[in-house]
Amino acid sequence: MENYVRSGTLKHFVPDLEIKYIPEESHFVQEQFPDQVNQLVITFLKNHI
């Protein structure tokens, strides 16, 4: 899945897709880094609403 996302193929199907990586992340990134995830969501919403 990571190769599929990183290759840019996914943007073909979802052109406005924005992907952000948190280097130390794991499966539960929203629990490990809630402040960073919240800021990314807020920034996304401000740019798309």
C-alpha positions as CSV (number, residue, x, y, z in Angstrom):
1,M,0.0,0.0,0.0
2,E,2.8,2.4,0.8
3,N,4.3,2.1,-2.6
4,Y,0.9,2.7,-4.2
5,V,0.4,5.9,-2.2
6,R,4.0,7.2,-2.6
7,S,4.1,6.4,-6.3
8,G,1.4,9.1,-7.0
9,T,-1.0,6.5,-8.5
10,L,-3.6,7.3,-5.9
11,K,-3.6,11.0,-7.1
12,H,-4.9,9.8,-10.4
13,F,-8.1,8.7,-8.7
14,V,-8.2,11.5,-6.1
15,P,-6.6,14.6,-7.7
16,D,-7.0,16.9,-4.7
17,L,-5.4,14.3,-2.3
18,E,-2.9,15.7,0.2
19,I,-0.7,13.2,2.0
20,K,1.3,14.2,5.0
21,Y,3.8,11.9,6.7
22,I,4.9,12.0,10.3
23,P,8.2,10.1,10.4
24,E,7.8,8.4,13.8
25,E,4.2,7.4,13.1
26,S,2.7,4.0,13.5
27,H,-0.8,2.5,13.0
28,F,-2.4,4.8,15.6
29,V,-0.8,8.1,14.6
30,Q,-3.8,10.1,15.9
31,E,-3.2,8.7,19.4
32,Q,0.6,9.1,19.3
33,F,0.7,12.6,17.9
34,P,-2.7,14.1,18.5
35,D,-1.5,17.8,18.4
36,Q,0.2,17.2,15.0
37,V,-2.7,15.4,13.5
38,N,-5.2,18.0,14.7
39,Q,-3.1,20.8,13.2
40,L,-2.9,18.9,9.9
41,V,-6.7,18.5,9.9
42,I,-7.4,22.1,10.8
43,T,-5.0,23.3,8.1
44,F,-6.7,21.0,5.5
45,L,-10.1,22.3,6.5
46,K,-9.1,25.9,6.3
47,N,-7.8,25.4,2.8
48,H,-10.8,23.4,1.5
49,I,-13.8,25.1,3.1
